[in-house]
Amino acid sequence: MFRFLKDDTPEEGDDGRELSKVETRAAMEIVVQDLHYQLSEKVPVG
């Protein structure tokens, strides 16, 4: 689920520098959207 945790610590980008707060928030929003999509695919609404 959290694939990015295997290669890097959550605060580091691919080039090793720390992510800014904006980048961290954007990454988390992508993860949340992906989770929401996966849940909506598996759980029928209604």
Buried (B, 14 or more C-beta within 10 A) or exposed (E): EEEBEEEEEEEEBEEEEEBEEEEBEEBEEEBEEEEEEEEEEEEEEE
